[in-house]
Amino acid sequence: MNSFQKINLRNENLERKYNMSEEDQIEEILEEANAYNMRKEVDERAKIHLKNDPLFSKLEAYIYAYNDLIDDHE
């Protein structure tokens, strides 16, 4: 695969992510958390963030919870 094909592939992946619904993106985050056996913890932490801070979007809460827990885990 040449560099032009790699760039196109990266651009296609980015475009796919931008076109994903919020629920699909959250599910992807939870699947990634599952790779660390932390799906439940990320889901629970995100729900706590949503309850404590109504300014968080649902997606932001899951991103924040994932980053917070995975950083602690590694």
PQR file with spaces between the fields and no chain letter, atoms N, CA, C, O and H, PARSE charges and radii, in Angstrom:
ATOM       1  N    MET     1       0.855   -1.168    0.000 -0.4000 1.5000
ATOM       2  CA   MET     1       0.000    0.000    0.000 -0.0000 2.0000
ATOM       3  C    MET     1       0.904    1.236    0.000  0.5500 1.7000
ATOM       4  O    MET     1       1.798    1.367    0.836 -0.5500 1.4000
ATOM       5  N    ASN     2       0.658    2.120   -0.935 -0.4000 1.5000
ATOM       6  CA   ASN     2       1.481    3.324   -0.994 -0.0000 2.0000
ATOM       7  C    ASN     2       0.933    4.401   -0.056  0.5500 1.7000
ATOM       8  O    ASN     2      -0.144    4.245    0.519 -0.5500 1.4000
ATOM       9  H    ASN     2      -0.069    2.013   -1.614  0.4000 1.0000
ATOM      10  N    SER     3       1.675    5.480    0.089 -0.4000 1.5000
ATOM      11  CA   SER     3       1.292    6.523    1.047 -0.0000 2.0000
ATOM      12  C    SER     3      -0.020    7.203    0.664  0.5500 1.7000
ATOM      13  O    SER     3      -0.781    7.616    1.539 -0.5500 1.4000
ATOM      14  H    SER     3       2.550    5.607   -0.378  0.4000 1.0000
ATOM      15  N    PHE     4      -0.289    7.322   -0.635 -0.4000 1.5000
ATOM      16  CA   PHE     4      -1.547    7.924   -1.080 -0.0000 2.0000
ATOM      17  C    PHE     4      -2.729    7.063   -0.636  0.5500 1.7000
ATOM      18  O    PHE     4      -3.747    7.591   -0.188 -0.5500 1.4000
ATOM      19  H    PHE     4       0.329    6.987   -1.346  0.4000 1.0000
ATOM      20  N    GLN     5      -2.600    5.746   -0.758 -0.4000 1.5000
ATOM      21  CA   GLN     5      -3.671    4.837   -0.335 -0.0000 2.0000
ATOM      22  C    GLN     5      -3.861    4.906    1.181  0.5500 1.7000
ATOM      23  O    GLN     5      -4.991    4.855    1.667 -0.5500 1.4000
ATOM      24  H    GLN     5      -1.773    5.317   -1.123  0.4000 1.0000
ATOM      25  N    LYS     6      -2.762    5.024    1.927 -0.4000 1.5000
ATOM      26  CA   LYS     6      -2.859    5.129    3.384 -0.0000 2.0000
ATOM      27  C    LYS     6      -3.589    6.407    3.790  0.5500 1.7000
ATOM      28  O    LYS     6      -4.420    6.391    4.699 -0.5500 1.4000
ATOM      29  H    LYS     6      -1.844    5.066    1.533  0.4000 1.0000
ATOM      30  N    ILE     7      -3.277    7.509    3.117 -0.4000 1.5000
ATOM      31  CA   ILE     7      -3.938    8.781    3.415 -0.0000 2.0000
ATOM      32  C    ILE     7      -5.426    8.676    3.120  0.5500 1.7000
ATOM      33  O    ILE     7      -6.249    9.132    3.914 -0.5500 1.4000
ATOM      34  H    ILE     7      -2.602    7.521    2.379  0.4000 1.0000
ATOM      35  N    ASN     8      -5.778    8.083    1.993 -0.4000 1.5000
ATOM      36  CA   ASN     8      -7.190    7.916    1.653 -0.0000 2.0000
ATOM      37  C    ASN     8      -7.911    7.054    2.683  0.5500 1.7000
ATOM      38  O    ASN     8      -9.041    7.352    3.071 -0.5500 1.4000
ATOM      39  H    ASN     8      -5.110    7.712    1.348  0.4000 1.0000
ATOM      40  N    LEU     9      -7.256    5.988    3.122 -0.4000 1.5000
ATOM      41  CA   LEU     9      -7.848    5.109    4.114 -0.0000 2.0000
ATOM      42  C    LEU     9      -8.069    5.850    5.428  0.5500 1.7000
ATOM      43  O    LEU     9      -9.120    5.701    6.052 -0.5500 1.4000
ATOM      44  H    LEU     9      -6.338    5.746    2.807  0.4000 1.0000
ATOM      45  N    ARG    10      -7.092    6.645    5.854 -0.4000 1.5000
ATOM      46  CA   ARG    10      -7.243    7.446    7.072 -0.0000 2.0000
ATOM      47  C    ARG    10      -8.389    8.433    6.944  0.5500 1.7000
ATOM      48  O    ARG    10      -9.180    8.599    7.873 -0.5500 1.4000
ATOM      49  H    ARG    10      -6.239    6.766    5.347  0.4000 1.0000
ATOM      50  N    ASN    11      -8.480    9.093    5.782 -0.4000 1.5000
ATOM      51  CA   ASN    11      -9.553   10.058    5.557 -0.0000 2.0000
ATOM      52  C    ASN    11     -10.925    9.382    5.577  0.5500 1.7000
ATOM      53  O    ASN    11     -11.886    9.943    6.103 -0.5500 1.4000
ATOM      54  H    ASN    11      -7.838    8.958    5.028  0.4000 1.0000
ATOM      55  N    GLU    12     -11.018    8.187    5.008 -0.4000 1.5000
ATOM      56  CA   GLU    12     -12.276    7.446    5.021 -0.0000 2.0000
ATOM      57  C    GLU    12     -12.667    7.076    6.452  0.5500 1.7000
ATOM      58  O    GLU    12     -13.841    7.157    6.814 -0.5500 1.4000
ATOM      59  H    GLU    12     -10.237    7.731    4.581  0.4000 1.0000
ATOM      60  N    ASN    13     -11.692    6.673    7.264 -0.4000 1.5000
ATOM      61  CA   ASN    13     -11.976    6.329    8.660 -0.0000 2.0000
ATOM      62  C    ASN    13     -12.450    7.549    9.446  0.5500 1.7000
ATOM      63  O    ASN    13     -13.372    7.452   10.256 -0.5500 1.4000
ATOM      64  H    ASN    13     -10.739    6.607    6.970  0.4000 1.0000
ATOM      65  N    LEU    14     -11.816    8.691    9.206 -0.4000 1.5000
ATOM      66  CA   LEU    14     -12.239    9.920    9.879 -0.0000 2.0000
ATOM      67  C    LEU    14     -13.647   10.309    9.465  0.5500 1.7000
ATOM      68  O    LEU    14     -14.463   10.694   10.303 -0.5500 1.4000
ATOM      69  H    LEU    14     -11.067    8.770    8.549  0.4000 1.0000
ATOM      70  N    GLU    15     -13.930   10.209    8.180 -0.4000 1.5000
ATOM      71  CA   GLU    15     -15.258   10.561    7.678 -0.0000 2.0000
ATOM      72  C    GLU    15     -16.320    9.638    8.283  0.5500 1.7000
ATOM      73  O    GLU    15     -17.410   10.090    8.632 -0.5500 1.4000
ATOM      74  H    GLU    15     -13.267    9.896    7.499  0.4000 1.0000
ATOM      75  N    ARG    16     -16.006    8.358    8.404 -0.4000 1.5000
ATOM      76  CA   ARG    16     -16.939    7.409    8.996 -0.0000 2.0000
ATOM      77  C    ARG    16     -17.229    7.785   10.438  0.5500 1.7000
ATOM      78  O    ARG    16     -18.378    7.730   10.877 -0.5500 1.4000
ATOM      79  H    ARG    16     -15.120    7.990    8.119  0.4000 1.0000
ATOM      80  N    LYS    17     -16.188    8.171   11.185 -0.4000 1.5000
ATOM      81  CA   LYS    17     -16.390    8.556   12.581 -0.0000 2.0000
ATOM      82  C    LYS    17     -17.233    9.818   12.700  0.5500 1.7000
ATOM      83  O    LYS    17     -18.066    9.920   13.600 -0.5500 1.4000
ATOM      84  H    LYS    17     -15.254    8.216   10.829  0.4000 1.0000
ATOM      85  N    TYR    18     -17.028   10.783   11.802 -0.4000 1.5000
ATOM      86  CA   TYR    18     -17.812   12.012   11.852 -0.0000 2.0000
ATOM      87  C    TYR    18     -19.274   11.747   11.535  0.5500 1.7000
ATOM      88  O    TYR    18     -20.151   12.480   11.994 -0.5500 1.4000
ATOM      89  H    TYR    18     -16.351   10.700   11.071  0.4000 1.0000
ATOM      90  N    ASN    19     -19.545   10.715   10.760 -0.4000 1.5000
ATOM      91  CA   ASN    19     -20.907   10.395   10.369 -0.0000 2.0000
ATOM      92  C    ASN    19     -21.593    9.439   11.344  0.5500 1.7000
ATOM      93  O    ASN    19     -22.772    9.128   11.177 -0.5500 1.4000
ATOM      94  H    ASN    19     -18.833   10.120   10.387  0.4000 1.0000
ATOM      95  N    MET    20     -20.874    8.975   12.349 -0.4000 1.5000
ATOM      96  CA   MET    20     -21.464    8.074   13.333 -0.0000 2.0000
ATOM      97  C    MET    20     -22.386    8.855   14.255  0.5500 1.7000
ATOM      98  O    MET    20     -22.120   10.012   14.581 -0.5500 1.4000
ATOM      99  H    MET    20     -19.916    9.227   12.485  0.4000 1.0000
ATOM     100  N    SER    21     -23.463    8.219   14.669 -0.4000 1.5000
ATOM     101  CA   SER    21     -24.352    8.851   15.634 -0.0000 2.0000
ATOM     102  C    SER    21     -23.656    8.896   16.996  0.5500 1.7000
ATOM     103  O    SER    21     -22.665    8.204   17.228 -0.5500 1.4000
ATOM     104  H    SER    21     -23.679    7.279   14.404  0.4000 1.0000
ATOM     105  N    GLU    22     -24.189    9.711   17.870 -0.4000 1.5000
ATOM     106  CA   GLU    22     -23.636    9.799   19.222 -0.0000 2.0000
ATOM     107  C    GLU    22     -23.718    8.440   19.914  0.5500 1.7000
ATOM     108  O    GLU    22     -22.774    8.030   20.589 -0.5500 1.4000
ATOM     109  H    GLU    22     -24.994   10.273   17.681  0.4000 1.0000
ATOM     110  N    GLU    23     -24.834    7.745   19.749 -0.4000 1.5000
ATOM     111  CA   GLU    23     -25.000    6.431   20.367 -0.0000 2.0000
ATOM     112  C    GLU    23     -23.979    5.427   19.821  0.5500 1.7000
ATOM     113  O    GLU    23     -23.456    4.608   20.577 -0.5500 1.4000
ATOM     114  H    GLU    23     -25.601    8.078   19.200  0.4000 1.0000
ATOM     115  N    ASP    24     -23.694    5.485   18.518 -0.4000 1.5000
ATOM     116  CA   ASP    24     -22.686    4.591   17.934 -0.0000 2.0000
ATOM     117  C    ASP    24     -21.300    4.893   18.499  0.5500 1.7000
ATOM     118  O    ASP    24     -20.522    3.979   18.768 -0.5500 1.4000
ATOM     119  H    ASP    24     -24.119    6.150   17.905  0.4000 1.0000
ATOM     120  N    GLN    25     -20.998    6.173   18.679 -0.4000 1.5000
ATOM     121  CA   GLN    25     -19.703    6.559   19.220 -0.0000 2.0000
ATOM     122  C    GLN    25     -19.578    6.104   20.675  0.5500 1.7000
ATOM     123  O    GLN    25     -18.515    5.648   21.097 -0.5500 1.4000
ATOM     124  H    GLN    25     -21.630    6.916   18.461  0.4000 1.0000
ATOM     125  N    ILE    26     -20.660    6.228   21.436 -0.4000 1.5000
ATOM     126  CA   ILE    26     -20.648    5.770   22.826 -0.0000 2.0000
ATOM     127  C    ILE    26     -20.448    4.265   22.868  0.5500 1.7000
ATOM     128  O    ILE    26     -19.677    3.764   23.687 -0.5500 1.4000
ATOM     129  H    ILE    26     -21.523    6.598   21.093  0.4000 1.0000
ATOM     130  N    GLU    27     -21.129    3.545   22.004 -0.4000 1.5000
ATOM     131  CA   GLU    27     -20.968    2.094   21.966 -0.0000 2.0000
ATOM     132  C    GLU    27     -19.537    1.715   21.609  0.5500 1.7000
ATOM     133  O    GLU    27     -19.003    0.745   22.147 -0.5500 1.4000
ATOM     134  H    GLU    27     -21.756    3.952   21.340  0.4000 1.0000
ATOM     135  N    GLU    28     -18.913    2.464   20.714 -0.4000 1.5000
ATOM     136  CA   GLU    28     -17.517    2.202   20.359 -0.0000 2.0000
ATOM     137  C    GLU    28     -16.597    2.434   21.560  0.5500 1.7000
ATOM     138  O    GLU    28     -15.657    1.670   21.781 -0.5500 1.4000
ATOM     139  H    GLU    28     -19.347    3.252   20.278  0.4000 1.0000
ATOM     140  N    ILE    29     -16.865    3.477   22.326 -0.4000 1.5000
ATOM     141  CA   ILE    29     -16.090    3.760   23.537 -0.0000 2.0000
ATOM     142  C    ILE    29     -16.251    2.611   24.529  0.5500 1.7000
ATOM     143  O    ILE    29     -15.273    2.158   25.124 -0.5500 1.4000
ATOM     144  H    ILE    29     -17.629    4.098   22.147  0.4000 1.0000
ATOM     145  N    LEU    30     -17.480    2.142   24.707 -0.4000 1.5000
ATOM     146  CA   LEU    30     -17.726    1.047   25.640 -0.0000 2.0000
ATOM     147  C    LEU    30     -17.081   -0.248   25.172  0.5500 1.7000
ATOM     148  O    LEU    30     -16.608   -1.034   25.993 -0.5500 1.4000
ATOM     149  H    LEU    30     -18.275    2.510   24.224  0.4000 1.0000
ATOM     150  N    GLU    31     -17.056   -0.480   23.875 -0.4000 1.5000
ATOM     151  CA   GLU    31     -16.389   -1.674   23.353 -0.0000 2.0000
ATOM     152  C    GLU    31     -14.881   -1.593   23.599  0.5500 1.7000
ATOM     153  O    GLU    31     -14.248   -2.594   23.935 -0.5500 1.4000
ATOM     154  H    GLU    31     -17.440    0.158   23.208  0.4000 1.0000
ATOM     155  N    GLU    32     -14.323   -0.419   23.433 -0.4000 1.5000
ATOM     156  CA   GLU    32     -12.894   -0.238   23.708 -0.0000 2.0000
ATOM     157  C    GLU    32     -12.621   -0.438   25.197  0.5500 1.7000
ATOM     158  O    GLU    32     -11.629   -1.064   25.570 -0.5500 1.4000
ATOM     159  H    GLU    32     -14.838    0.394   23.160  0.4000 1.0000
ATOM     160  N    ALA    33     -13.499    0.091   26.045 -0.4000 1.5000
ATOM     161  CA   ALA    33     -13.347   -0.102   27.488 -0.0000 2.0000
ATOM     162  C    ALA    33     -13.438   -1.581   27.842  0.5500 1.7000
ATOM     163  O    ALA    33     -12.771   -2.051   28.764 -0.5500 1.4000
ATOM     164  H    ALA    33     -14.305    0.599   25.742  0.4000 1.0000
ATOM     165  N    ASN    34     -14.261   -2.303   27.109 -0.4000 1.5000
ATOM     166  CA   ASN    34     -14.413   -3.736   27.345 -0.0000 2.0000
ATOM     167  C    ASN    34     -13.096   -4.480   27.111  0.5500 1.7000
ATOM     168  O    ASN    34     -12.845   -5.510   27.738 -0.5500 1.4000
ATOM     169  H    ASN    34     -14.803   -1.921   26.360  0.4000 1.0000
ATOM     170  N    ALA    35     -12.264   -3.967   26.221 -0.4000 1.5000
ATOM     171  CA   ALA    35     -10.956   -4.572   25.976 -0.0000 2.0000
ATOM     172  C    ALA    35     -10.083   -4.524   27.230  0.5500 1.7000
ATOM     173  O    ALA    35      -9.176   -5.340   27.398 -0.5500 1.4000
ATOM     174  H    ALA    35     -12.468   -3.130   25.713  0.4000 1.0000
ATOM     175  N    TYR    36     -10.365   -3.567   28.100 -0.4000 1.5000
ATOM     176  CA   TYR    36      -9.657   -3.449   29.380 -0.0000 2.0000
ATOM     177  C    TYR    36     -10.478   -4.061   30.523  0.5500 1.7000
ATOM     178  O    TYR    36     -10.123   -3.925   31.694 -0.5500 1.4000
ATOM     179  H    TYR    36     -11.102   -2.905   27.963  0.4000 1.0000
ATOM     180  N    ASN    37     -11.568   -4.730   30.171 -0.4000 1.5000
ATOM     181  CA   ASN    37     -12.517   -5.272   31.158 -0.0000 2.0000
ATOM     182  C    ASN    37     -13.060   -4.177   32.072  0.5500 1.7000
ATOM     183  O    ASN    37     -13.226   -4.379   33.275 -0.5500 1.4000
ATOM     184  H    ASN    37     -11.856   -4.840   29.220  0.4000 1.0000
ATOM     185  N    MET    38     -13.335   -3.010   31.477 -0.4000 1.5000
ATOM     186  CA   MET    38     -13.801   -1.870   32.267 -0.0000 2.0000
ATOM     187  C    MET    38     -15.063   -1.240   31.684  0.5500 1.7000
ATOM     188  O    MET    38     -15.353   -0.075   31.956 -0.5500 1.4000
ATOM     189  H    MET    38     -13.200   -2.846   30.500  0.4000 1.0000
ATOM     190  N    ARG    39     -15.808   -1.989   30.895 -0.4000 1.5000
ATOM     191  CA   ARG    39     -17.018   -1.448   30.272 -0.0000 2.0000
ATOM     192  C    ARG    39     -18.003   -0.931   31.320  0.5500 1.7000
ATOM     193  O    ARG    39     -18.496    0.192   31.221 -0.5500 1.4000
ATOM     194  H    ARG    39     -15.573   -2.936   30.674  0.4000 1.0000
ATOM     195  N    LYS    40     -18.279   -1.753   32.315 -0.4000 1.5000
ATOM     196  CA   LYS    40     -19.250   -1.387   33.349 -0.0000 2.0000
ATOM     197  C    LYS    40     -18.794   -0.144   34.111  0.5500 1.7000
ATOM     198  O    LYS    40     -19.594    0.749   34.389 -0.5500 1.4000
ATOM     199  H    LYS    40     -17.878   -2.666   32.396  0.4000 1.0000
ATOM     200  N    GLU    41     -17.518   -0.093   34.442 -0.4000 1.5000
ATOM     201  CA   GLU    41     -16.989    1.049   35.200 -0.0000 2.0000
ATOM     202  C    GLU    41     -17.092    2.344   34.403  0.5500 1.7000
ATOM     203  O    GLU    41     -17.455    3.386   34.948 -0.5500 1.4000
ATOM     204  H    GLU    41     -16.868   -0.819   34.217  0.4000 1.0000
ATOM     205  N    VAL    42     -16.771    2.277   33.106 -0.4000 1.5000
ATOM     206  CA   VAL    42     -16.865    3.474   32.257 -0.0000 2.0000
ATOM     207  C    VAL    42     -18.319    3.926   32.160  0.5500 1.7000
ATOM     208  O    VAL    42     -18.611    5.117   32.267 -0.5500 1.4000
ATOM     209  H    VAL    42     -16.476    1.430   32.663  0.4000 1.0000
ATOM     210  N    ASP    43     -19.225    2.978   31.958 -0.4000 1.5000
ATOM     211  CA   ASP    43     -20.644    3.307   31.860 -0.0000 2.0000
ATOM     212  C    ASP    43     -21.135    3.959   33.158  0.5500 1.7000
ATOM     213  O    ASP    43     -21.834    4.971   33.117 -0.5500 1.4000
ATOM     214  H    ASP    43     -18.987    2.010   31.872  0.4000 1.0000
ATOM     215  N    GLU    44     -20.778    3.390   34.287 -0.4000 1.5000
ATOM     216  CA   GLU    44     -21.203    3.945   35.574 -0.0000 2.0000
ATOM     217  C    GLU    44     -20.613    5.329   35.821  0.5500 1.7000
ATOM     218  O    GLU    44     -21.308    6.236   36.279 -0.5500 1.4000
ATOM     219  H    GLU    44     -20.210    2.568   34.320  0.4000 1.0000
ATOM     220  N    ARG    45     -19.327    5.484   35.516 -0.4000 1.5000
ATOM     221  CA   ARG    45     -18.676    6.785   35.727 -0.0000 2.0000
ATOM     222  C    ARG    45     -19.300    7.852   34.826  0.5500 1.7000
ATOM     223  O    ARG    45     -19.507    8.985   35.259 -0.5500 1.4000
ATOM     224  H    ARG    45     -18.762    4.747   35.144  0.4000 1.0000
ATOM     225  N    ALA    46     -19.596    7.498   33.589 -0.4000 1.5000
ATOM     226  CA   ALA    46     -20.219    8.460   32.672 -0.0000 2.0000
ATOM     227  C    ALA    46     -21.581    8.897   33.198  0.5500 1.7000
ATOM     228  O    ALA    46     -21.926   10.077   33.126 -0.5500 1.4000
ATOM     229  H    ALA    46     -19.428    6.578   33.237  0.4000 1.0000
ATOM     230  N    LYS    47     -22.342    7.969   33.716 -0.4000 1.5000
ATOM     231  CA   LYS    47     -23.671    8.303   34.252 -0.0000 2.0000
ATOM     232  C    LYS    47     -23.554    9.208   35.470  0.5500 1.7000
ATOM     233  O    LYS    47     -24.404   10.074   35.680 -0.5500 1.4000
ATOM     234  H    LYS    47     -22.062    7.011   33.774  0.4000 1.0000
ATOM     235  N    ILE    48     -22.525    9.021   36.267 -0.4000 1.5000
ATOM     236  CA   ILE    48     -22.284    9.905   37.406 -0.0000 2.0000
ATOM     237  C    ILE    48     -21.948   11.310   36.914  0.5500 1.7000
ATOM     238  O    ILE    48     -22.453   12.295   37.453 -0.5500 1.4000
ATOM     239  H    ILE    48     -21.835    8.318   36.097  0.4000 1.0000
ATOM     240  N    HIS    49     -21.094   11.405   35.889 -0.4000 1.5000
ATOM     241  CA   HIS    49     -20.747   12.719   35.322 -0.0000 2.0000
ATOM     242  C    HIS    49     -22.003   13.429   34.815  0.5500 1.7000
ATOM     243  O    HIS    49     -22.178   14.628   35.036 -0.5500 1.4000
ATOM     244  H    HIS    49     -20.684   10.605   35.451  0.4000 1.0000
ATOM     245  N    LEU    50     -22.865   12.688   34.140 -0.4000 1.5000
ATOM     246  CA   LEU    50     -24.096   13.289   33.608 -0.0000 2.0000
ATOM     247  C    LEU    50     -25.006   13.782   34.729  0.5500 1.7000
ATOM     248  O    LEU    50     -25.634   14.835   34.615 -0.5500 1.4000
ATOM     249  H    LEU    50     -22.723   11.715   33.960  0.4000 1.0000
ATOM     250  N    LYS    51     -25.069   13.022   35.797 -0.4000 1.5000
ATOM     251  CA   LYS    51     -25.916   13.398   36.925 -0.0000 2.0000
ATOM     252  C    LYS    51     -25.365   14.629   37.649  0.5500 1.7000
ATOM     253  O    LYS    51     -26.120   15.517   38.044 -0.5500 1.4000
ATOM     254  H    LYS    51     -24.559   12.167   35.890  0.4000 1.0000
ATOM     255  N    ASN    52     -24.045   14.670   37.816 -0.4000 1.5000
ATOM     256  CA   ASN    52     -23.415   15.753   38.572 -0.0000 2.0000
ATOM     257  C    ASN    52     -23.211   17.037   37.776  0.5500 1.7000
ATOM     258  O    ASN    52     -23.131   18.119   38.357 -0.5500 1.4000
ATOM     259  H    ASN    52     -23.431   13.949   37.495  0.4000 1.0000
ATOM     260  N    ASP    53     -23.128   16.928   36.465 -0.4000 1.5000
ATOM     261  CA   ASP    53     -22.874   18.109   35.643 -0.0000 2.0000
ATOM     262  C    ASP    53     -23.765   18.086   34.407  0.5500 1.7000
ATOM     263  O    ASP    53     -23.428   17.442   33.414 -0.5500 1.4000
ATOM     264  H    ASP    53     -23.194   16.049   35.993  0.4000 1.0000
ATOM     265  N    PRO    54     -24.882   18.772   34.458 -0.5600 1.5000
ATOM     266  CA   PRO    54     -25.826   18.756   33.340  0.2800 2.0000
ATOM     267  C    PRO    54     -25.289   19.432   32.070  0.5500 1.7000
ATOM     268  O    PRO    54     -25.909   19.338   31.011 -0.5500 1.4000
ATOM     269  N    LEU    55     -24.156   20.102   32.172 -0.4000 1.5000
ATOM     270  CA   LEU    55     -23.582   20.728   30.980 -0.0000 2.0000
ATOM     271  C    LEU    55     -22.832   19.732   30.095  0.5500 1.7000
ATOM     272  O    LEU    55     -22.556   20.016   28.930 -0.5500 1.4000
ATOM     273  H    LEU    55     -23.652   20.179   33.032  0.4000 1.0000
ATOM     274  N    PHE    56     -22.503   18.561   30.654 -0.4000 1.5000
ATOM     275  CA   PHE    56     -21.859   17.513   29.863 -0.0000 2.0000
ATOM     276  C    PHE    56     -22.846   16.982   28.838  0.5500 1.7000
ATOM     277  O    PHE    56     -24.007   16.732   29.163 -0.5500 1.4000
ATOM     278  H    PHE    56     -22.727   18.330   31.601  0.4000 1.0000
ATOM     279  N    SER    57     -22.398   16.810   27.617 -0.4000 1.5000
ATOM     280  CA   SER    57     -23.211   16.036   26.681 -0.0000 2.0000
ATOM     281  C    SER    57     -22.993   14.571   27.031  0.5500 1.7000
ATOM     282  O    SER    57     -22.033   14.227   27.721 -0.5500 1.4000
ATOM     283  H    SER    57     -21.455   17.013   27.353  0.4000 1.0000
ATOM     284  N    LYS    58     -23.869   13.727   26.565 -0.4000 1.5000
ATOM     285  CA   LYS    58     -23.741   12.300   26.872 -0.0000 2.0000
ATOM     286  C    LYS    58     -22.415   11.766   26.334  0.5500 1.7000
ATOM     287  O    LYS    58     -21.719   11.018   27.021 -0.5500 1.4000
ATOM     288  H    LYS    58     -24.649   14.006   26.004  0.4000 1.0000
ATOM     289  N    LEU    59     -22.070   12.145   25.116 -0.4000 1.5000
ATOM     290  CA   LEU    59     -20.818   11.684   24.512 -0.0000 2.0000
ATOM     291  C    LEU    59     -19.614   12.187   25.302  0.5500 1.7000
ATOM     292  O    LEU    59     -18.680   11.426   25.557 -0.5500 1.4000
ATOM     293  H    LEU    59     -22.635   12.752   24.558  0.4000 1.0000
ATOM     294  N    GLU    60     -19.627   13.455   25.688 -0.4000 1.5000
ATOM     295  CA   GLU    60     -18.519   14.005   26.479 -0.0000 2.0000
ATOM     296  C    GLU    60     -18.340   13.252   27.791  0.5500 1.7000
ATOM     297  O    GLU    60     -17.214   13.001   28.222 -0.5500 1.4000
ATOM     298  H    GLU    60     -20.385   14.073   25.480  0.4000 1.0000
ATOM     299  N    ALA    61     -19.442   12.896   28.418 -0.4000 1.5000
ATOM     300  CA   ALA    61     -19.370   12.166   29.689 -0.0000 2.0000
ATOM     301  C    ALA    61     -18.685   10.819   29.493  0.5500 1.7000
ATOM     302  O    ALA    61     -17.876   10.406   30.324 -0.5500 1.4000
ATOM     303  H    ALA    61     -20.356   13.100   28.068  0.4000 1.0000
ATOM     304  N    TYR    62     -19.002   10.138   28.408 -0.4000 1.5000
ATOM     305  CA   TYR    62     -18.387    8.829   28.157 -0.0000 2.0000
ATOM     306  C    TYR    62     -16.909    8.965   27.780  0.5500 1.7000
ATOM     307  O    TYR    62     -16.085    8.148   28.191 -0.5500 1.4000
ATOM     308  H    TYR    62     -19.659   10.473   27.733  0.4000 1.0000
ATOM     309  N    ILE    63     -16.583    9.975   27.014 -0.4000 1.5000
ATOM     310  CA   ILE    63     -15.180   10.208   26.660 -0.0000 2.0000
ATOM     311  C    ILE    63     -14.384   10.517   27.926  0.5500 1.7000
ATOM     312  O    ILE    63     -13.311    9.955   28.146 -0.5500 1.4000
ATOM     313  H    ILE    63     -17.253   10.638   26.680  0.4000 1.0000
ATOM     314  N    TYR    64     -14.913   11.406   28.746 -0.4000 1.5000
ATOM     315  CA   TYR    64     -14.235   11.791   29.984 -0.0000 2.0000
ATOM     316  C    TYR    64     -14.057   10.579   30.900  0.5500 1.7000
ATOM     317  O    TYR    64     -12.973   10.367   31.445 -0.5500 1.4000
ATOM     318  H    TYR    64     -15.785   11.862   28.567  0.4000 1.0000
ATOM     319  N    ALA    65     -15.114    9.788   31.071 -0.4000 1.5000
ATOM     320  CA   ALA    65     -15.055    8.610   31.940 -0.0000 2.0000
ATOM     321  C    ALA    65     -14.034    7.611   31.419  0.5500 1.7000
ATOM     322  O    ALA    65     -13.250    7.054   32.187 -0.5500 1.4000
ATOM     323  H    ALA    65     -15.995    9.961   30.629  0.4000 1.0000
ATOM     324  N    TYR    66     -14.048    7.389   30.114 -0.4000 1.5000
ATOM     325  CA   TYR    66     -13.098    6.439   29.520 -0.0000 2.0000
ATOM     326  C    TYR    66     -11.666    6.906   29.755  0.5500 1.7000
ATOM     327  O    TYR    66     -10.830    6.142   30.236 -0.5500 1.4000
ATOM     328  H    TYR    66     -14.685    7.841   29.490  0.4000 1.0000
ATOM     329  N    ASN    67     -11.390    8.151   29.419 -0.4000 1.5000
ATOM     330  CA   ASN    67     -10.025    8.667   29.580 -0.0000 2.0000
ATOM     331  C    ASN    67      -9.593    8.640   31.032  0.5500 1.7000
ATOM     332  O    ASN    67      -8.455    8.280   31.333 -0.5500 1.4000
ATOM     333  H    ASN    67     -12.069    8.772   29.029  0.4000 1.0000
ATOM     334  N    ASP    68     -10.471    9.010   31.922 -0.4000 1.5000
ATOM     335  CA   ASP    68     -10.162    9.025   33.348 -0.0000 2.0000
ATOM     336  C    ASP    68      -9.831    7.624   33.859  0.5500 1.7000
ATOM     337  O    ASP    68      -8.818    7.430   34.530 -0.5500 1.4000
ATOM     338  H    ASP    68     -11.395    9.303   31.677  0.4000 1.0000
ATOM     339  N    LEU    69     -10.669    6.667   33.548 -0.4000 1.5000
ATOM     340  CA   LEU    69     -10.467    5.314   34.065 -0.0000 2.0000
ATOM     341  C    LEU    69      -9.327    4.578   33.390  0.5500 1.7000
ATOM     342  O    LEU    69      -8.576    3.872   34.063 -0.5500 1.4000
ATOM     343  H    LEU    69     -11.492    6.825   33.003  0.4000 1.0000
ATOM     344  N    ILE    70      -9.175    4.719   32.098 -0.4000 1.5000
ATOM     345  CA   ILE    70      -8.115    4.005   31.393 -0.0000 2.0000
ATOM     346  C    ILE    70      -6.758    4.565   31.785  0.5500 1.7000
ATOM     347  O    ILE    70      -5.797    3.810   31.934 -0.5500 1.4000
ATOM     348  H    ILE    70      -9.785    5.293   31.551  0.4000 1.0000
ATOM     349  N    ASP    71      -6.668    5.893   31.955 -0.4000 1.5000
ATOM     350  CA   ASP    71      -5.392    6.481   32.409 -0.0000 2.0000
ATOM     351  C    ASP    71      -5.020    5.939   33.786  0.5500 1.7000
ATOM     352  O    ASP    71      -3.852    5.648   34.045 -0.5500 1.4000
ATOM     353  H    ASP    71      -7.449    6.506   31.833  0.4000 1.0000
ATOM     354  N    ASP    72      -6.012    5.801   34.673 -0.4000 1.5000
ATOM     355  CA   ASP    72      -5.744    5.239   36.003 -0.0000 2.0000
ATOM     356  C    ASP    72      -5.342    3.784   35.915  0.5500 1.7000
ATOM     357  O    ASP    72      -4.536    3.304   36.712 -0.5500 1.4000
ATOM     358  H    ASP    72      -6.961    6.037   34.463  0.4000 1.0000
ATOM     359  N    HIS    73      -5.907    3.079   34.944 -0.4000 1.5000
ATOM     360  CA   HIS    73      -5.680    1.634   34.792 -0.0000 2.0000
ATOM     361  C    HIS    73      -4.289    1.332   34.254  0.5500 1.7000
ATOM     362  O    HIS    73      -3.682    0.330   34.631 -0.5500 1.4000
ATOM     363  H    HIS    73      -6.562    3.469   34.297  0.4000 1.0000
ATOM     364  N    GLU    74      -3.780    2.193   33.375 -0.4000 1.5000
ATOM     365  CA   GLU    74      -2.486    1.943   32.727 -0.0000 2.0000
ATOM     366  C    GLU    74      -1.364    2.367   33.571  0.5500 1.7000
ATOM     367  O    GLU    74      -0.207    2.228   33.175 -0.5500 1.4000
ATOM     368  H    GLU    74      -4.274    3.007   33.069  0.4000 1.0000
